[in-house]
Amino acid sequence: MFLLLSRTVSLSVVHRVTCSCPSTPSKAILVSSVLIKLARKICVSHSSASGQNTGTMPERRPFVRLPTDVYPVNYGLCLKPDLIDFTFEGKLEALVEVTQSTNQIVMNCADIDIITASFAPEGGDEINATGFNYQNEDEKVTLSFPTALQKGSGMLKIDFVGELNDKMKGFYRSKYTTPAGEVRYAAVTQFEATDARRAFPCWDEPAIKATFDITLIVPKDRVALSNMNVIDKKPYPEDENLVEVKFAPTPIMSTYLVAFVIGEYHHVESQSSDGVTVRVYTPVGKAEQGKFALEVATKTLPFYKDYFSVPYPLPKIDLIAIADFAAGAMENWGLVTYRETALLIDPKNSCSSSKQWVALVVGHELAHQWFGNLVTMEWWTHLWLNEGFASWIEYLCVDHCFPEYDIWTQFVSADYTRALDLDALDSSHPIEVDVGHPSEVDEIFDAISYSKGASVIRMLHNYIGDEDFRKGMNAYLLKFQHKNASTEDLWSCLEQASGKPIAAVMGSWTKQMGFPIIAVDEEQQGDDRVLKISQKKFCASGLHDGEDCPSWMVPISICTSNDPTCTKLKLLLEKPETSVTVRGVGPDQWIKVNPGTVGFYRIQYSSSMLKNVLPGIRDLSLQPVDRLGLQNDLFSLSRAGMMSTVEVLKLMEAFVNEPNYTVWSDLSCNLGVLSSLLSHTDFHEEIQEFIRDLFTPVGQKLGWDSKPGEGHLDALLRGLVLGKLGKAGHKPTLEEARRRFKEHVEGRQILPADLRSPVYLTVLKHGDGAMLDAMLKLHKQADMQEEKNRIERVLGAIPAPELIQKVLCFALSEDVRPQDTVSVIGGVAGSSKQGRKAAWKFVKDNWEELYNRYQGGFLISRLIKLTVDGFAVDKMAAEVKSFFESHPAPAAERTVQQCCENILLNAAWLKRDADDIHQYFLLRKAPPV
């Protein structure tokens, strides 16, 4: 699934500008969710998540997987949804295999009432079930039979009824408005991780694969879609207003990948170069907005076919925009579902970051058609392999389709550094988490599974080399196609292809949490440079100081100023420390470890090495990705108390000539973190002045209007810089933003899409009640969800306390889609110290409604993180901990732990460095002597 919102909402410039996540910011366009890429696939999984979490969490809930004495071969499934009463009727005829004699069948079942059930052995008489024992806590049902079912094949028949719920999981209803203004509902599905059981009784475990023959009985004026193509459509004999739509049999597949959609849609259609029919379904009247995603999908399928050397196995693929959708997208085989903002692009009203977001999400979900759907994880413990791999290869795909995006540099800001931030916490978890009860699955749809997973696969790909990596991937897909596999199976295939110790190396990265900090010192010996390299576990609070310090097998690369783009030396660090000689490096040359910022670790250079390499920032001889990585490492070291924050601020001033968008984006986020931290002091205005000084030169160079020859990254940089200057109170920017906003509202000069987020943010940040009303009016008039979301995310910037309350109330109103409420509240919390306090009080006061709305799924975790992560007072950590002890949210337990840890880290950072930072700002303003 995608972004978590790890990654789930379509990100606009504002996410980077507002940095609403103070201690572990969401960076670059790509991150949202966790702020979950917490957009990247995140699923709203179990409502009955009363179990405990994994890893460092308290005791775990007991769990037993389904018995193996009966398993399905084929599901014949017929469903008849009622779009008025929000119920559905179902008939299941499942061909099953009995492997040992039993008088009961245990299946998964939740929120479904079974009416009748029977079993007919092949060639034998039908046996009616005499009892249905529902184990609601475990979401199972036991069908009891009066006589034993003998070994062999048979047909299990079940008639049942269920509810089209409003929880955005299982078989649910999604509200939309027709072009004529009438409110209607579609019936749609979201089954990952464990919600197919809410649509039909089934063996709802990823390793229990079967084929599916699906029939839907639907109103004749509605579109009906499923995983496969339609093979028959005929009038329904009992009601002339209904039709019976039959779909082709699926390949063997897991239940969580089954999907069906019934609603009103238009579509655009094309064929990929390898003959696959591709359609993009949009709301009625918006087919044009599906064209960009169609272009991406038709380019992506052949790219993956070539990369994996395995063809796409289905005759068609549909991509469909769903109005009410919790995640970013879901990779159902042949029928991929998306939030509207993750699929639809309006050429006139969509900004550049939205196009990039759509390209990434499409690339992610289509990668799953092979990696996840064709070969599926054996159990949720291996979820990271699905999500980490798709989160890596989506960038490879977008780089192929849109090389002008410089997407790999953005990966470092969006995924790599975010994963490092989270994984430095004591409350992190290993990539591979032993999952028992499915209620534990929710918590591993996070930045560790997605972003750290993607980062270590990127490191692995670099270590192996592309040719052997592809060879190993092809062997893995061919060996396990239509089956299930584990992490070790992939390592084995890659090891055979490369001849390198993949299992040993990668085990150190996936089975233990955290990562090392690599300390580097140097000594000149003639024309050679001798490096002393050592590793220790890096913690957000400093170096690991325990007895048992974990270690990693670390692939290390080294380059020099002679050619910063070329790796001069590679080694595998397998012990705590080593020395290595780099030949032919003169005294005037610098050395850089981890060129390309590929290795998943932080670096601490000796003071002399750091002094030598810093000019590479000012003269741009360091690659952009390495300028970004160096700044990010030093910022992280300052937060951990391993160097002075003042030194990092001095370094930031060296970026005044920086031309690269992503480097500015990462710098902007880190300054947002500092600004949030210093909002707890009485010198918050001083950092605003620092931001204005740093960003003014690049802002003046870019100007407000695009110039001939500019491209995608120029548009992103302009939006970022103007938003940053506007938020920091740069007067010329504020005045121009107000002028342009007035013309936009009056219809005299519509704002280009790329300028809307920075303009909206700027005028709200320095606005009054009339400005808020004008923005809410724009929201109401907006026909496109992207524009509504763009406005929702900046409303919290309004400064007056009574207007902040108005925005918070708006978040829970009918005007905001349920999945977007979190963004509105998060925007309030991230905007100011006052907003943070108000948002936290609002969440506490409305906890029952919010918790019930999201049923304990991942959106609850995201809400908590956005609301409280920015506090910087010790007692707030105790207050947050206490609140969630009395208001348990099992699916967010680890998030609560991480937030409390971040609050304490913020408080320690403030105590340690606030006075020095203040003195530095005062000295900057002092007239020269």
N, C-alpha and C positions, 0 to 999 in steps of 0.2 A: 504494500500500500504505500501511498505517498505521503510524503511529507506530512510525516508526522504531521500536520499542517506544516518533519522534519522536515517542516517544509509544508504546512497546509494552506496557507492562504496565499493568494497571488500577491507577491510582494511589490510594493511600489517604493519609490524613492524615499518615502517618508520613514519606512522602517529603519533605514540607515540613518536618517536625519535625526529622528527622535531618540534612537537608542533606548528604547523603553525598557531594556533589560540590563540594569546597571552593572551587575557584577559579572555576568557572562553574556555579553551583548549578542544580539542576533546581528550577524555581519553581512554586508553586501546584500545585493538584491535577493540572493537566493535563499536567505534564511528566513524562516518565519517561525516556523513553529517551531520547535523545541526550542523556536517559537512555533517548531516543531514543526524546519524542516520539520518541527515538532510538528509540512506540510509537508515531513515527507511522509510516508504513508502511515498515516496513523489511523488506527482504526479505533472506533469506539467499540470496545469489545464488551466485557460482561457487566450486566447490571448487578448480578449477584456476587459482586466482587468482595465478598466478606472475608476472603482469605488473606494471608499475610504475604509480604513480598519476598523476593529472593535475595541472595547475596547477604548483605549485612542486616537484612531485615529480621524482625522477630520470628517466632515459631511459624512454621508453614502449615497451611491447611492440608489435612490428609487427602490424598487423591488416588483413585485407581482408574487406569485406563479401561476401555471397554473389553469385555471378554472376547476371545478369538474363536469361540465354538461355532459362531454363525457370522458370515461376512457377505456383503453385497457384491454382485457381479454387474447387475444393471438396474438402474432406477427408471421405471416407467412412471412419470409424474405428470398429473394433470391438475392445474390450479385455476380457480374461477374467482377472481377478486371482485368485490363490490365497492366501487369507488364513491358510493353515496353513504353507505353504512359503515365503511371501513372494516369489513370483515372479508374472509376468503374461505372457500371450500376447497378441499383437496382430496385427490385419490392417488394413492401410491400402490403400484404393482411392482415389487422389487424381486428380481431373480436373485436368489441367495444360495449360498453353498453352506451346508451344515457339515462341520468337520468332525464333530463328535456328538453323540446322542445327548439331547437336552430337552427339558420340558419348558424352557423359557428362552425368550430372546430379549437381550438388553440393548437399547438404542439410546441415542440422545434425543431429547424432546424438551422444548421450553415454550411456555405460553401457547400451547396447542392442546385442544381437546380431541382425543381419539373417540370416534363413535363406534366403529367396528374394526376388528382385525381378525385375519384368518391366515392359515398356512396350508398350501396344497403341495405335498411332495410330488416330484415328477412321476406321473403315471398313477398317482394315488388319490384318495379322497381328501376333500377340504376339511381342515380341522379349525373350528372357531376358537379364538382365544377366550378364556373364561375370566380373565382379570387383567386390569391395567394398573400397575403400581407405579405412581409417579414419585420419583425422588427429586423434588423441586430444587433442593439445595445443590445437588450435583447435576441438575438438568438432564436427568435420565428417566426412561420409562422401562419397566419390565413387563413384557407381555407373557402371561402364563397360559399354558395349554394343558388340556386334560390328559393327554398321552404324550410320550416322548417323541420328539422329532428325530428321525433316523438320519444317519450320514447320507449325504447326497444333495442333489439340487432340488429346489422347490420355489414356489411363488408365494411371497408374503404380500397380502393385500391389506391396506389400511385406509379407511375413510376418516377424515378429520376436518376440523374447522379451526380457524385462528383469527387474529386481529391484525389489520394493517395499522401498526402502531405509529406513534409520532416521535420515536426515540432515535431515528436515523440509524437503525440497525435491524438486522433480520429482513423481513418483508414489510416495508413501511410506506407510509404515505408522504408525498412531497407536494407542498402547496405552491401553486403558481397562479398568475393572473393572465387571462387571455388578452389579446390585443384590444378586445372590446371592453376590457375592465372587469370581466367576471372572474371570481375566485374559483379555481378548480383544483383537483388533486390528481397526481400521477401515483402509480404503485411501482416502487423500485426496490432494489435489494442492496444490502451491504452485509456480507457474510463473514469476512475475515475479522477476528480470528475464529470465533466459535458461535456464529449466529445463523448458520444454515438451519440449525435445529429449531429456529423460530418460524421457519417457513414450511418445513416438512420433517417428520420423524426420520432420522438418518444416523449413519455411523459417522459422526462429525469430527473425525480425526484425520490429519493430513495424510497419514500413511495408508488409510483405508480407501483406496481408489476404486472407482467403478466407472462404467459408462452411463450416460443419461439420455433418455428419450423424453423430451419435454413438450407438453401441450398446454396452451393457455386459452381460456375461454374469456373473451374480452368484448367490450362494446365495439361495434363495427366501424365507428368513426375514430378509433384510437390506433396508434402504432403499437405493435407488440414485437418485442425483441428478446432474444436469448443468445446463448453462446454460439449456436450454430445458425445456419441459413434456414429460411422457411422452405418446407417441402410440400406443405398442403395447407389450404385455407378454405373453409367451407362454412355455410350458415349453420348456426347451432339450432338443432331441431326444436328445443324447448322454448326458445325466445328469439323472435325475428330480429331483435336489436343487437344480438350477439353473434360473434363468429368464433369458430374453433381454429386456432392456428397451431400447426404441428411443425416442429423443428427437426432437422436431421440429427441422427445420433451423434453424441460427442465422442471424442477419444476418451480413453481411460483417464480419469482426473479426480482431484480431491474436491470434497464438498464445498470448501471455502471459496472455490473459484467459480461456482455455479452462479448464474445471474439471470434475471428477467426484469424487463421494464415495460410498463403499459402507460401510455400517455399521448400527448399531442406534440408532435415534433416535425420540423422540416429538416432536410439533410442536403449535404453536398457529397459528391461521389467521384472516385477516381480509381485507377488501377495502378498498383506498384509495377515496377519494371519486371518483377518476377511473377506477375499475373494474379496477385491477391486483390480482391475487391475491398476497397477502403471507403468507409462512409463516416462522416462526422454529423451527428444529430444535434440540432440546436433548438431553442425555443421557436415557436411559430413566428415567421416573419424575420428571423435572424440568420437564415442560412448563410448569408455572405460572411458572417462572423466566424464560420467554421472553416473558411478557406485556408487560413494560415496553418491551423493544426493539420488540415488535410495534406498540405504541402510537406509539413514536417514528417507526418506518418508515412507518406508514400516514399520519401527519401530514406527513412529510418529502417523500414522492413528489409530492403535489399542490403543496407549497410550491415545489419545484424546477421542476415543470411550469409554474407561474405565473411564477416568476422568469425562467426562460429562454425562456418562450413556445414551448417545444418539448415534446411529450408524451414520457413514458417509452416506449421503443420495443418492449419485450418484453411478453408476456402475463402473466408472473409474475416475482416475485423471491423467492428463498429466502435466509435468513440462518441460518447454521449454526455451532454451537459445536464446535470441534475440540480434543481433549484435548492433543495435542502440536503446538504451533504456534509458530513462531519469531517472527513479526511480531505486531502488534496485530490486524491484519485484512488482508484482501485483497479487492479490488473485482471479482473475476471477474464477468463480465456475467451477471446473472440468478441467480448462486449465490455470494453473498458469504460468505467464510469468516472466522471470528473465533477468537481465544483465548476460552476460557470466561469469563474475567474481563472481557472487552470486550463481552459479550453478555448474560450471565445475571444477573438481579437477583432475590434472594429478599427479599420485603417485610419479613421479620422479621430477616434476618441480613446484609443489604447496607447499607453506610453511604451517606451522602448523596454523598460524593465518587465512589463507584462508580457511582451512578445518573448523575451528571453525566458521568463518563467514558464510559459506555455511550452516552449521548445524543450526545456529540461524535463517537465513533468511528462510530456508525451514520450520523450526518450527513455525515461525511467520505467514507465508502465509497459512500453513495448519490449524493453529488455526482459521484463518478467515473463513474457510469453514463452521464452526459452528457459530462463533461469528462475525457476519458481513454479512455472506451469507445466512445462515439458519434463523437467526434473524438479522434484519438490522435496523440501526438507522432510526428514523422517518425523521430527517432532519439533515443537516450538523452541526448544533449546537451540536449534540451528537457524532460527529466524534471521539472525544477523547476516548469514550467508546470502539469503535472498535480498535483504534490504541493503546491506553494505555493498554487494556487487552491483545492484541496480543503481545505487547512488554514486558509484564510481563510473560505470559505463555510460550513464546518461551524459556525462561531460565529454566522454570520448565521442559520442554520437553528435552532440551539439557542436563540438569542435570540427567534426567532419562536415556538418551541414552549414555552419555559420562560422568560418574561421575568423571573421572580423570581430567576433565577440571576445576574443582573448579569454576564453572561458576557463582555462586551467589556472590562470592567475586568480580569477574570481573563486575558483574552488578553494584555494588556500584561505581566503578571507571568509568564505561562507561555511565551509565544512571543517577544514583541517584545524583552524585556530579555535573554532567553537568547540570541537571535540577535545582539544587540549585543555581548554578552560574547564570543561565539565569533568574530565578525567583526572584533573589534579586534585579534586575534592576527595576527602576521606569517605564520603558517602557515594562515591561512584560505584561501578560494578564492572566485572569482566565483560568482554564482548560476548563470550559464551556464558549464558546463565542457565543453570539447570532448572528448567521449568517443570513443575508438577501440575497442579491444578490450573486449568485455563484462565482462572481469574487472575493469575499472576502474569499473564501474557501482556496485558496492557502496559505494564511498567517498562517492558523492554522495547516498546516502540518509541525509542528515544534517540538522543544524539549519539549515544555510544553505539547502538546497533547500526544506525544510518551513517553518521558522519565519521566516527572512529573506524567503523567497518570499512567505509569507502577509503579512508586515509591509509589504512594498513594494506588494503588491496592495491592501492596506487603504489605504495612502497614495495610491495611484493612484485608487481608488474615491472617496476624499475629494476629490481634485483635480478629477476629472471631474464628480462628482455622480451620484447613484443613477440618475436617469432616462437619461442618456446612456450610462452604464456598461451598463445592462440592454439598451439598444438595440444597443450594440456587441457585447455577448455574444450576443444573438439572431442578429445578422448573421453572426457567426463560426461559430456552431453550424450554422446553415442552409447556409452556404457550404461547410463542410468535413465535414458529417455523412457517416459511413461512409468517411471519408478520413483523411488524415494532415495535420498542420499544424505550423508552427514558431512560435517566439515572435513573429517579425516579422509573421506572419499575424494574430495577435491584436492587435498594436499597430496594424496598418493598419485593422482593423475599428473599433477604439475611436477612432482618429484621425478616421475618417470620421464617426462618430456624434457626436463632441464638438467637432470643429474645433480641437482643441488639439494641440500638438506632442508626441504621446505617444511616438513612437519615439525622438525625441531625448532627451526627459526620462528615459524608462525605460532607455535604453541605458546611461546613466551609472550606473544602479543595478544592472543585471544583468551587464554585461560587464567591470566592474572590481570587485575585492574591496574590502571596507572601507566606511566611511561617514564623513561629516564631523562635526566638532564645531563648533557654531555659537557664536561668541563675540558677546556682546551688551553694548553700553554705551549710556548714555542721557545726554541733556542736556535740561533744561527750558527751553523758549522760550515765555514767556507762558503761554497756555492749552494749548500743544501740547508733545508730547514727541518729540524727535528721537532715533531709534535708529541707532547704527552697528552694522551686522551684517556679520560676516566668517565665512568657512569655511576650515577646514584639515582634513586627514585626521587622525582620532583613532586612536591606537595604544594598546594596553594598557600600553605602557611610557611613554606620554606623547604629545606632539604629533609628527607626522611632521616630521622635520628634514632630509629629503633635498632635493636640488635640484628634482627634478620632482615637485612636490606635486600629486596628482590633485585634480580638482574635480568637483562634481556639479551637476546642475540640481535645485535644492532647493525644493519647494513649502513656503512658510513662512506660518503663520497667527499672528495676534497677538490677544490679548484683554486686557481691563483689569479692575480690581477693581470697576468700575461694573457689569459683567455678565460674570462669569467663564465662563458657559456659552455666550456669544455671540462669534463671531469678528468683530472690529472691522475687521481689515485682512488682506488676502492678497497675497502677492507670490511671484514665482518668482525665486529667487536663481541667476543664471546666471554670475556672475563671482566672483572671490575675496572682494570686499567691496562693500557698498553702504550708503547712508543712506536712511532712510525717516522721514517725519513722521506721527505718530499724533495726529490733531487732537482737541481737547476732552478732554485728560487733565490734571487738576490736579496740583499738586505732592504732594498727600497720597494720590494713587492709585498702585497698583502696576500693572506691566505683566507679562504672562506670554506667553512665546513657546511655540508648539506646544501650544495648548489641546487637550485630549483625548489628548495624547501619541500623535499619529498619524504625524507625520513621523519617518522612520528616521534619527535623529541624536541626539547628545548636545548639551546646552546648557551653556555656561559664562557665567554672568552676571557683570557687574562687581560688586564688593563692595557698592556702594550699592544696586544693583537687587536683589541677593540679600537684603540686610537688609530691604528694603521688602516683599518677597514672603513671607518666612518666617512672619510672623504669620498668613498665610492657612492655614498648617498647623494652628496651635494653635486658631484660631477656626473652622476648617473651611469658610472661605469659598472656598478652592480646591476644585475638584471632586476626588473621591477618586482618579480616575485621574491627576490632575495632582499631587496630594500624593505618590502613589506614584512618578510619573515624576521629580519633583524630588529625592526622596530617593535614587532609584536612580542618577540622573545624578551626584549628589555622591559617592555611595559609589564609583562607577566612577572618578571623578576622583581620589579618594584612593588607590585601588589603583594608578592610573597615576602617582602622585607629583605630581599637579597641585594638590592641596590636602591639608591635614592630616587624617589619620584622626580626630584628636581633635575637629576641627570637626564631622565627620559624627556622631560619638558624641553631641555636644551637641545636634545637630539631632534625633537619634533620641529624645532625652528629651522633645522637644516633641510627640511622638506619644502621650503618655500618655493623652490623652482620645480617641484615634482609635476610631471605631465600625465602620470598614469592614473586612470580612474580608480582602479581597484586599490592601489596604494593609498589614495586619498580616502577611499571608502573605509578601509581598515583604521586609518588614522582618525577619521571622523568618529568611528564607533568607540575607539579607546578614549578620545576626548569626551565623548558622551558619557562614558563610565566615570571619568574624573569629574565632569560637571555635576553628575548626579551625586557623587560622593561629597563634593564641596557645597552642595545645596544644604548640607547639614551645618555649614559654618556661616560666619557673618561676612565672608569675603567672596561670595559666589559671583558677584559682578566682575571680579578680577579675572576669573577664568573666561568669562564671556568676552572680555577685552582681548585676552590672549587668542581666543578663537577668531575674533574679528581680524586681528593683526595677521594671523597665519593664513586665513582664507581670502583676505581682500585682494592680494596680487593675482591669484588664479581667477578670482571672480571678475576682476577688471579685464583680464585677458580674454576670458570667455564671453563676457557680455550676456545680454538677455536673449538675443536672437541667434538662431542657427545660421551658419555661414556656408557658402557653397563648398562642397568637398568634405564637409564634416560627416561623421558616421555615427554608428550605434553608441560607441563609448564616449564620444563628445557629448551626446545627448544625456547620457547617464551622469557624466561629470558635472554638466551645467546644473541639472536638477539637484544633485547632491550639494554642490557649493552654494547655490542660491538659498537652498533650504537651511543650510548651516548658518550662513550669514544672517538670514532673516530671523531665525530663531534666536541668534545671539544679539539681536537688536542693532544690526548695522543700519544706520539711518537711511543712506541712499537706497539700499535694498528694500527696506520697509516701505519707503515712499513709492518706489516703482511698483512694488507688489500691490499696494493699495490702489494705485492708479489702474493697473492692469485688471485687478479684480473687479473694480467698478465697471470698466468697459465690458468685461466678461458677463457680469450679471445683467447689465443693461442690453446685452446682445449686440453691442457695437463692434467688438473685436473679441472673438472667442479665443480663450487661452489654448495654445497647443497642449496636447495631452501631457507632454514631458514637463511642462511648467506648472501643471495644476497642483500637484502635491506640495512643491515648495511654496507656491503662492498661498494656497489654502492654509498651510501651516503658519506662514509668516503673519498673515492678517488675523488669524485666530489668536496666536500667541500674544499679540499686542492689540487685541480686539475687545469689544464690549458686547452687551446684549443684542444690539442691532446687528452686529456682525455674526453672532451665533445664529440669530434668526434667519439671516440671509443664507447662511450655510445649510441650515436645516431645510430651507425652501429648495435649495439646489438639490439636496438629497432626495426630497420628495419628488422632484421633477425628473430625476435621473432615470433613464430607461435601461441603463446598462449596469450590471452588478459591479463591474470594475470601478465605475465612478462612485457608486454608493459606498463601496469598501474604502475607496480612497478618502472620502469625506469622513467615514466612521473612524478611521484610524487617527485622524488629526483633531477631532472635536475636543479631545481632552486637553488640548493646549490652551484653551480659554482660561484666563487667570482668575477671574472673580469667583469667590467661594460659592455664591448662590448659583452661578452659571455652571460651575463644576457639578453641582447637585442636579441641575437640569439635564446635563449630558449623561450622568449616571442613570437617571430615571429613563432617559431615551433609550439606553442600552437594553433595557428589558421590555421596551414597547413593541407593538406589532410592526413598527416600521423597520425594525432590524431583524434580519433572519437569525434564527436561534444559534447557528454556528458562528455568527459574527459578533454576538454580544461580547464575547471574550476580548475581541480586538478593541472595542469601544472602552471597556473597563481598563484594559491594559494601557490604552493610550492616555487615560486620565492618570494612572499610577506613574507612568513614565515621564510625565510632563513637568512635574514640580514636586517639591517637598509637600506642599499643601494637597496636591492631587493624590500623592501616594497615601497620605493619611485618610483622605476622603474615600478613596477607592477601597482601602482595607476595611474601613467601617461599613461601607456599602456591601461588600462581600459578606462580612459577618452578619449584617442585618438581614440579608436576603439569601443566606446560605441554603436554607431548605429548598427554596425555589430553584436556585442555581444547581444544586446537587441533583435534584430530581430531574431537571431539564437534561442534564448530561449523563445521568445514570452511572456516575462513577467512571466514565470513560476518560480518554486522554485529554479531552478539552478541559476537564476539571484540573488536571495537572498543570496545563498551560495557564489557566486562569490564576491559580495559586502563585505560580512562578512570576508571572507578569505583575501581580499585585504586590508581593512582599519582598521580592529579591533585592530591591534597592534600599531597604532600610539599613541604617548604619549605627544603631544603638543597641548595646548588649541586651537591654531589657526587652526589646522588640522580638528578639529570637525566643526568649522565654514566653512572651505573649503568644506568638505564632504557634509554638510547640503546644502550649496549654490549650489553645483553641481547638487544634486538631486532635488532641487527646479526648476532648469532650464532644467533638463533632467528627468522628472518624471518616476518612476517605481512603479506603484500603488501596485503591488503584493509584493513589497519589502519595503514599507513605514515603517513598524514597524522595519524591519531589520536595515534600515538606522538610525532610532531613537536609536536603541540599540547600534549600532556601535558608534554613536556620544557620547552617554552616557559612553560607555567603554573608549573612547579616553580621555574624561574629568576625569574619574576615574583613568586611568593610569597616567595622568599628575599630579593629586593631590597626588597620591601614591609616585611618583618620587620626587616631591617637599618635601614631608613630611619625607621620609625615606632614600633618596639617600646618604646623608652625613654619617648617622649612619652606613649604610651598608658598605660604603667605609672604614670607620674607623675599622669596624669589620674585614674586609678582610685584612687590613694592620696589625692589631694586631695578626691575625692568622699567618702571615708570620714573625712577629718580633721574633728574637732569644730570648729564655727564659733568664730572668735576673738571 
